């Protein structure tokens, strides 16, 4: 439980408060201008008491984070993971106490990373459609982040067979072959609205057809789970129907505060040491000269008009904010969502203080990978593995919720009818 006695010391920057409340910085600034919020004169931050009645703030104050992270499996639970990538989800599940018995991934560098760091893991490299999942016995839980592909709907019944040819079909097949008690799938937030909601509706139909009851899906914001990054993921949790009426899944509680890049890069609550120097991409000379003019937390519109025109070229005249272009991150905010490369022009991720793209270990810390987790392959292969990963701390928070669910199933199964007191 969060120590509410210290809450008078808590203050939020405009940027962090905007992230917590899912509002823009301009909205927070307008509230200040109207006198609804009054920043502290010394720091410019908003005291907790002015925003403490907001639901998101209340959840952080009254969090059960420590209690939930103390949950341990009452027996060894066997986990199968699909689309394992560089290991973000698998590490979080391991930290929560789950035992990986099979991991499937197609990318050879990611597989080498998994094997290098966990030689005892059963990593099956290759096309998921070629994997026989019946070899995995007595599976308790199956997890994975399937790539979202379009389904064809014309004249279809929107069931299991209709998803053939997609990677979701292969995940559904794995579920059918292993019959786990629970499964969890994660995907991009956009899956909620993909193809006007029809894609998600098809997935829900298939989950029902497989014999599972879907918990109402949620989009989780990584900043609430001790991750210094504004990443959002859609989470699907489903319980086998013969067990679903006995138990209830509880979503993880948020952490007591929001982590920023300062937490990621310097010794403190998130990591015991400063981030180590590591390989990283570099800017061409002229781009570096232009990027050096962008202030911390700024982007292309903070450049002079001449530099804006030079950098943006034809995009200068197009509509839209293009807020990812020439973007320098801020030490006192969470990072923007990482991509598979920190120097893509549309999604620039420039270091807050130095004029260079983020390095590999900085990338890894923003995704909350342990410092001793070593990525295999080229520098660009490492960026790709990290950028595509589920943040480890988010995965761990979900893992503890899943362990609690499996514990509840286990304990309910142990209750024999003759032992139930009917009085």
C-alpha positions as CSV (number, residue, x, y, z in Angstrom):
1,X,0.0,0.0,0.0
2,X,1.2,3.5,-0.9
3,X,2.3,5.7,2.1
4,X,-0.3,8.4,2.0
5,X,1.4,10.3,4.7
6,X,4.0,11.5,2.2
7,X,1.5,12.6,-0.4
8,X,1.9,16.3,0.5
9,X,5.4,16.1,-0.9
10,X,4.2,14.8,-4.3
11,X,4.1,17.2,-7.2
12,X,3.4,16.6,-10.9
13,X,5.0,18.4,-13.8
14,X,2.6,19.6,-16.4
15,X,3.9,17.0,-18.9
16,X,3.6,14.0,-16.4
17,X,0.2,15.2,-15.2
18,X,-1.0,15.3,-18.8
19,X,0.2,11.7,-19.3
20,X,-1.6,10.5,-16.2
21,X,-4.9,12.2,-17.0
22,X,-4.7,11.4,-20.8
23,X,-4.9,15.1,-21.5
24,X,-2.7,17.4,-23.6
25,X,-0.2,19.7,-22.1
26,X,-2.2,22.6,-23.7
27,X,-5.3,21.4,-21.7
28,X,-3.4,21.4,-18.4
29,X,-1.9,24.8,-19.3
30,X,-5.5,26.1,-20.0
31,X,-6.6,24.8,-16.6
32,X,-3.8,26.7,-15.0
33,X,-4.7,29.9,-16.8
34,X,-8.3,29.5,-15.6
35,X,-7.1,29.2,-12.1
36,X,-8.3,25.6,-11.7
37,X,-4.7,24.5,-11.0
38,X,-2.0,26.5,-9.3
39,X,1.6,25.4,-9.8
40,X,4.2,25.8,-7.0
41,X,6.2,29.0,-7.6
42,X,9.5,27.4,-7.1
43,X,9.1,24.2,-9.2
44,X,6.2,25.0,-11.6
45,X,4.7,21.6,-10.6
46,X,1.2,20.9,-9.5
47,X,0.7,19.7,-5.9
48,X,-1.0,16.3,-5.4
49,X,-3.9,17.8,-3.3
50,X,-5.1,19.8,-6.3
51,X,-5.6,16.7,-8.5
52,X,-6.0,14.0,-5.8
53,X,-9.7,13.4,-6.7
54,X,-9.0,12.3,-10.2
55,X,-9.6,8.5,-10.6
56,X,-6.1,7.9,-12.1
57,X,-4.4,9.7,-9.2
58,X,-6.6,7.9,-6.7
59,X,-5.6,4.5,-8.1
60,X,-1.9,5.5,-7.7
61,X,-2.4,6.7,-4.1
62,X,-4.3,3.6,-3.0
63,X,-2.3,1.1,-5.1
64,X,-1.9,-2.6,-4.1
65,X,1.3,-2.8,-6.2
66,X,3.5,-4.2,-3.4
67,X,0.9,-6.6,-2.3
68,X,0.3,-7.9,-5.9
69,X,4.1,-8.2,-6.6
70,X,4.4,-10.4,-3.5
71,X,2.1,-13.0,-5.0
72,X,3.9,-16.3,-5.8
73,X,2.7,-19.4,-7.5
74,X,1.4,-22.1,-5.1
75,X,2.8,-24.7,-7.6
76,X,4.9,-24.6,-10.7
77,X,2.8,-23.2,-13.6
78,X,3.8,-24.1,-17.2
79,X,3.9,-21.4,-19.8
80,X,4.0,-21.5,-23.6
81,X,4.9,-18.3,-25.3
82,X,4.4,-17.4,-29.0
83,X,6.0,-14.6,-31.0
84,X,8.5,-14.4,-28.1
85,X,10.8,-11.8,-29.8
86,X,13.7,-10.6,-27.7
87,X,12.1,-11.7,-24.4
88,X,10.3,-8.7,-22.9
89,X,7.1,-10.6,-22.1
90,X,9.0,-13.8,-21.2
91,X,11.3,-12.1,-18.7
92,X,8.3,-10.4,-17.0
93,X,6.4,-13.7,-16.8
94,X,9.6,-15.4,-15.3
95,X,9.9,-12.6,-12.7
96,X,6.3,-13.2,-11.7
97,X,7.2,-16.9,-11.1
98,X,5.9,-18.6,-14.3
99,X,8.0,-21.4,-15.9
100,X,8.5,-21.2,-19.6
101,X,8.4,-24.7,-21.2
102,X,8.2,-23.6,-24.9
103,X,8.9,-20.4,-26.7
104,X,8.4,-19.9,-30.4
105,X,10.0,-17.1,-32.5
106,X,10.9,-16.8,-36.1
107,X,13.6,-14.1,-36.0
108,X,17.0,-15.8,-35.7
109,X,18.6,-13.0,-33.8
110,X,15.8,-12.9,-31.2
111,X,16.1,-16.7,-30.8
112,X,19.8,-16.3,-30.2
113,X,19.1,-13.7,-27.6
114,X,16.7,-16.0,-25.8
115,X,19.1,-18.9,-25.9
116,X,22.1,-16.8,-24.9
117,X,20.4,-15.4,-21.8
118,X,18.4,-18.5,-20.8
119,X,20.2,-21.6,-22.1
120,X,17.6,-23.8,-20.3
121,X,14.6,-22.4,-22.2
122,X,13.1,-24.6,-24.9
123,X,13.3,-22.1,-27.8
124,X,11.8,-23.4,-31.0
125,X,13.0,-21.3,-33.9
126,X,11.0,-21.0,-37.1
127,X,7.5,-20.6,-38.7
128,X,4.8,-21.0,-36.1
129,X,2.6,-22.9,-38.7
130,X,5.2,-25.7,-38.6
131,X,5.2,-26.1,-34.8
132,X,3.3,-29.1,-33.3
133,X,2.0,-27.7,-30.0
134,X,0.7,-31.1,-28.8
135,X,4.2,-31.8,-27.6
136,X,3.7,-29.3,-24.8
137,X,1.9,-31.2,-22.0
138,X,-0.2,-29.9,-19.2
139,X,0.1,-26.2,-20.1
140,X,-1.3,-23.8,-17.6
141,X,-1.0,-20.6,-19.5
142,X,-0.3,-19.5,-23.1
143,X,0.9,-16.0,-23.9
144,X,1.9,-14.0,-27.0
145,X,1.6,-10.9,-29.0
146,X,0.4,-11.9,-32.4
147,X,1.0,-9.5,-35.4
148,X,-2.4,-8.0,-36.4
149,X,-3.2,-9.0,-40.0
150,X,-6.4,-8.1,-41.8
151,X,-9.0,-10.9,-42.1
152,X,-11.3,-11.4,-45.1
153,X,-15.0,-11.0,-44.2
154,X,-17.0,-11.4,-47.5
155,X,-19.6,-14.1,-47.0
156,X,-17.8,-15.5,-43.9
157,X,-19.2,-16.7,-40.6
158,X,-16.3,-14.9,-38.8
159,X,-15.1,-18.0,-36.9
160,X,-11.9,-20.0,-36.4
161,X,-11.6,-21.2,-40.0
162,X,-12.0,-17.7,-41.4
163,X,-8.7,-16.6,-39.8
164,X,-6.6,-19.1,-41.8
165,X,-3.6,-17.6,-43.2
166,X,-3.2,-15.1,-40.4
167,X,-0.9,-15.4,-37.4
168,X,-3.9,-15.1,-35.1
169,X,-5.1,-18.4,-36.6
170,X,-1.8,-20.0,-35.5
171,X,-2.2,-18.7,-32.0
172,X,-5.8,-20.1,-31.9
173,X,-4.5,-23.4,-33.1
174,X,-1.8,-23.5,-30.4
175,X,-4.6,-22.8,-27.8
176,X,-6.7,-25.6,-29.3
177,X,-3.8,-28.0,-29.1
178,X,-2.5,-27.1,-25.6
179,X,-5.9,-26.3,-23.9
180,X,-4.3,-24.0,-21.3
181,X,-6.3,-22.9,-18.3
182,X,-5.7,-19.3,-19.2
183,X,-4.3,-17.4,-22.2
184,X,-3.2,-13.8,-22.6
185,X,-2.7,-12.0,-25.9
186,X,-1.3,-8.5,-26.4
187,X,-1.5,-6.2,-29.4
188,X,-1.4,-2.7,-30.5
189,X,-4.1,-0.3,-29.2
190,X,-5.3,0.1,-32.8
191,X,-6.6,-3.4,-32.8
192,X,-9.6,-2.0,-30.9
193,X,-10.8,-0.1,-34.0
194,X,-9.0,-2.0,-36.8
195,X,-11.4,-2.4,-39.7
196,X,-14.2,-0.6,-37.8
197,X,-14.0,-3.2,-35.0
198,X,-14.6,-6.2,-37.2
199,X,-11.1,-7.7,-36.6
200,X,-11.6,-7.7,-32.8
201,X,-15.1,-9.0,-33.2
202,X,-13.8,-12.0,-35.2
203,X,-11.1,-12.6,-32.5
204,X,-13.8,-12.6,-29.8
205,X,-15.9,-15.1,-31.8
206,X,-12.9,-17.4,-32.2
207,X,-12.1,-17.2,-28.5
208,X,-15.7,-18.3,-27.7
209,X,-15.5,-21.0,-30.3
210,X,-12.3,-22.4,-28.7
211,X,-14.1,-22.7,-25.4
212,X,-12.8,-19.7,-23.5
213,X,-14.5,-16.8,-21.8
214,X,-12.9,-13.4,-22.6
215,X,-12.4,-10.9,-19.9
216,X,-13.4,-7.4,-21.2
217,X,-10.2,-6.3,-23.0
218,X,-8.3,-3.2,-21.8
219,X,-5.7,-0.9,-23.2
220,X,-2.9,-0.6,-20.5
221,X,-0.7,2.4,-20.5
222,X,2.9,1.4,-19.6
223,X,3.6,4.6,-17.6
224,X,1.3,3.2,-14.9
225,X,3.4,0.0,-14.5
226,X,6.9,1.4,-13.6
227,X,7.9,1.8,-17.3
228,X,9.4,5.2,-18.4
229,X,7.6,5.1,-21.7
230,X,4.3,6.3,-23.1
231,X,3.5,2.9,-24.7
232,X,0.0,1.5,-24.8
233,X,-1.0,-2.2,-25.4
234,X,-4.3,-3.9,-25.8
235,X,-4.5,-6.9,-23.5
236,X,-6.8,-9.9,-24.0
237,X,-7.2,-12.4,-21.1
238,X,-9.4,-15.4,-21.5
239,X,-10.2,-18.3,-19.1
240,X,-11.3,-21.8,-20.1
241,X,-15.1,-22.0,-19.8
242,X,-15.0,-25.0,-17.3
243,X,-13.0,-22.7,-14.9
244,X,-14.3,-19.3,-15.7
245,X,-17.3,-19.3,-13.4
246,X,-15.1,-20.2,-10.4
247,X,-12.7,-17.3,-10.5
248,X,-12.3,-13.6,-11.5
249,X,-9.3,-12.0,-13.2
250,X,-8.1,-8.8,-11.5
251,X,-6.1,-6.3,-13.6
252,X,-2.8,-5.1,-12.1
253,X,-2.8,-2.0,-10.0
254,X,-0.7,1.0,-11.1
255,X,2.6,1.9,-9.5
256,X,2.6,4.8,-7.1
257,X,4.3,7.2,-9.5
258,X,5.3,7.7,-13.1
259,X,8.9,6.9,-14.2
260,X,10.8,9.3,-16.5
261,X,13.9,9.1,-18.6
262,X,15.8,10.4,-15.6
263,X,14.8,7.2,-13.8
264,X,15.9,5.1,-16.8
265,X,19.3,6.7,-17.3
266,X,20.5,7.4,-13.8
267,X,20.9,5.4,-10.6
268,X,17.8,5.4,-8.5
269,X,14.6,3.5,-7.9
270,X,14.5,1.8,-11.3
271,X,18.2,0.9,-11.7
272,X,21.1,0.8,-9.2
273,X,23.6,2.4,-11.6
274,X,23.8,5.0,-14.4
275,X,23.2,3.5,-17.9
276,X,26.3,2.2,-19.5
277,X,27.6,3.5,-22.9
278,X,26.7,1.1,-25.7
279,X,26.5,0.9,-29.5
280,X,24.1,3.3,-31.2
281,X,23.1,4.9,-34.5
282,X,24.6,8.2,-35.4
283,X,23.3,11.3,-37.2
284,X,24.9,12.5,-40.5
285,X,26.7,15.8,-39.8
286,X,24.1,18.2,-41.2
287,X,21.3,16.4,-39.4
288,X,23.3,16.6,-36.1
289,X,23.8,20.3,-36.6
290,X,20.0,20.8,-37.1
291,X,19.0,18.5,-34.2
292,X,21.4,20.4,-31.9
293,X,19.0,23.4,-32.2
294,X,16.0,21.4,-30.9
295,X,15.4,22.0,-27.1
296,X,14.8,19.2,-24.6
297,X,11.2,18.0,-25.2
298,X,11.0,19.9,-28.4
299,X,10.5,19.0,-32.1
300,X,10.8,20.5,-35.6
301,X,8.5,23.5,-34.9
302,X,11.0,24.7,-32.3
303,X,13.5,25.3,-35.0
304,X,13.9,28.5,-36.9
305,X,11.8,28.8,-40.0
306,X,14.8,28.3,-42.3
307,X,15.8,25.1,-40.5
308,X,12.2,23.9,-40.5
309,X,12.0,24.2,-44.3
310,X,15.4,22.6,-44.8
311,X,14.7,19.7,-42.5
312,X,11.0,19.0,-43.4
313,X,11.4,19.7,-47.1
314,X,8.0,18.9,-48.8
315,X,6.4,17.9,-45.5
316,X,6.7,21.5,-44.3
317,X,3.7,22.4,-46.4
318,X,1.5,19.4,-45.4
319,X,-1.1,19.4,-42.6
320,X,-0.8,17.6,-39.3
321,X,1.4,18.1,-36.3
322,X,4.1,15.5,-37.3
323,X,5.2,15.8,-33.6
324,X,7.6,12.8,-34.0
325,X,9.9,14.6,-36.5
326,X,13.1,16.1,-35.2
327,X,11.9,15.1,-31.7
328,X,14.2,15.4,-28.7
329,X,13.1,13.6,-25.6
330,X,12.9,15.1,-22.2
331,X,14.6,13.8,-19.1
332,X,11.7,14.7,-16.9
333,X,9.0,12.9,-19.0
334,X,8.6,9.3,-20.0
335,X,9.9,8.5,-23.5
336,X,7.6,8.4,-26.5
337,X,6.8,4.9,-27.6
338,X,10.0,3.3,-28.9
339,X,10.1,2.1,-32.5
340,X,12.4,-0.4,-34.2
341,X,14.9,2.4,-34.9
342,X,15.6,5.6,-32.9
343,X,16.6,7.7,-36.0
344,X,13.6,7.2,-38.3
345,X,12.6,10.6,-39.6
346,X,8.9,10.3,-38.7
347,X,9.6,8.9,-35.2
348,X,12.8,10.6,-34.1
349,X,14.1,9.6,-30.6
350,X,17.0,12.0,-29.9
351,X,18.8,11.8,-26.5
352,X,17.5,14.5,-24.1
353,X,21.0,16.1,-23.6
354,X,23.4,14.8,-26.2
355,X,22.6,15.3,-29.9
356,X,22.4,11.6,-31.0
357,X,19.9,8.9,-31.3
358,X,19.3,6.7,-28.2
359,X,21.8,3.9,-27.7
360,X,21.0,0.2,-27.4
361,X,21.2,0.0,-23.6
362,X,19.2,3.3,-23.2
363,X,16.6,1.7,-25.5
364,X,16.6,-1.4,-23.3
365,X,16.2,0.5,-20.1
366,X,13.2,2.4,-21.4
367,X,11.7,-1.0,-22.0
368,X,12.8,-2.0,-18.5
369,X,15.0,-4.9,-19.6
370,X,17.5,-6.0,-16.9
371,X,21.0,-4.6,-17.6
372,X,22.4,-8.1,-17.8
373,X,20.1,-9.1,-20.6
374,X,22.3,-9.2,-23.7
375,X,20.9,-8.8,-27.2
376,X,22.4,-10.9,-30.0
377,X,22.9,-9.9,-33.6
378,X,23.8,-6.5,-35.1
379,X,23.1,-3.1,-33.5
380,X,20.0,-2.7,-35.7
381,X,18.8,-6.2,-34.8
382,X,19.1,-5.2,-31.1
383,X,17.0,-2.1,-31.7
384,X,14.4,-4.2,-33.5
385,X,14.2,-6.7,-30.7
386,X,13.9,-4.0,-28.1
387,X,11.5,-1.8,-30.0
388,X,9.0,-4.7,-30.6
389,X,9.1,-5.9,-27.1
390,X,6.5,-5.8,-24.3
391,X,8.0,-3.6,-21.5
392,X,9.3,-6.0,-18.9
393,X,7.8,-4.3,-15.9
394,X,4.4,-4.2,-17.6
395,X,4.7,-7.9,-18.4
396,X,5.7,-8.6,-14.8
397,X,2.7,-6.7,-13.4
398,X,0.4,-8.7,-15.7
399,X,2.3,-11.9,-14.8
400,X,1.5,-11.4,-11.1
401,X,-2.2,-10.9,-11.9
402,X,-2.1,-14.1,-14.0
403,X,-0.4,-16.1,-11.2
404,X,-3.0,-14.9,-8.8
405,X,-5.7,-16.1,-11.2
406,X,-4.0,-19.5,-11.6
407,X,-3.6,-19.7,-7.8
408,X,-7.4,-19.1,-7.4
409,X,-8.2,-21.8,-10.0
410,X,-5.9,-24.2,-8.2
411,X,-7.5,-23.5,-4.8
412,X,-11.0,-23.8,-6.2
413,X,-10.1,-27.1,-7.8
414,X,-8.9,-28.4,-4.4
415,X,-12.4,-27.8,-2.8
416,X,-14.2,-31.0,-2.9
417,X,-18.1,-30.9,-2.9
418,X,-18.2,-32.9,0.4
419,X,-16.0,-30.3,2.1
420,X,-18.3,-27.3,1.3
421,X,-20.3,-26.1,4.3
422,X,-23.8,-25.6,2.9
423,X,-25.2,-24.0,6.1
